[in-house]
């Protein structure tokens, strides 16, 4: 009994080594002693020791994998990451959070920067004016008419006036009522300019094609400078004729080329520095596409706007802008707005 008691007390006092391997567990169980008691203890302790050894081996491997993944930047489950942090003294390297950008609210798209007036394109500027009959038609030429012999029998030479070819201008608005007899040259210039002043002071405007004996027809107007195709009076240096397919009638335009130029003539029609503002109020049979025809009043004013050699080449391919926001229109007057560009 004494030996058996000593043998049975030994395994109760001896604790199995933590994390020990199977061989050491089996050695402990073998050291218990022989006999039935020893066999029972060994049968119980051996499986437990194997389980402990396997668990320790599994934990070792799992911790190793976690540490390797951390150094490789791979994401791990928080629980395993916790085990890895407990199993190593090195701090875990966590990638910084990527800041999230909130989407812009609907309708808050950035507006384009205001770059100034809207350019309508580049235009060639031409000029028209009121053509005076006395500016075109020369006085009748005086030639000698030799009658060879006078009634008294003495030789004499008389001067006879030879009248140039004449055409009749008709009023298309009054059922082909004749207006005046003029030279062909003046009639031709009148058709080109659209407005003319007769010797008697009357101002006539282009009316259009007609079925009278001479076409086109004209009409007499009381406006000092004639009327535009829109029916409004022409204004020197302010009215421009346009192609309505390109620029709508009534549009206020800004022409930088005119700004700063002194207009020829006297006030109120000339003699001032232009501000670049004009208005599209007229049309013309020869005005098509990218062309502006600026009304300048008189032929002398047209010549005053010419450059070197009497050329108007300076007015070709001119940038033209929408005058909204730059020019003011007050009735028939068009002027530059205060505080505009």
PyMOL commands that set and color helices and strands:
alter all, ss='L'
color gray80, all
select helices_A, chain A and resi 2-13+22-30+36-72+78-87+133-136+172-174+184-193+299-304+308-310+313-315
alter helices_A, ss='H'
color red, helices_A
select strands_A, chain A and resi 119-129+131-132+141-146+157-162+166-171+177-183+195-197+203-208+217-221+239-241+252-254+277-282+291-297+318-322+327-330+333-336
alter strands_A, ss='S'
color yellow, strands_A
deselect
rebuild
show_as cartoon
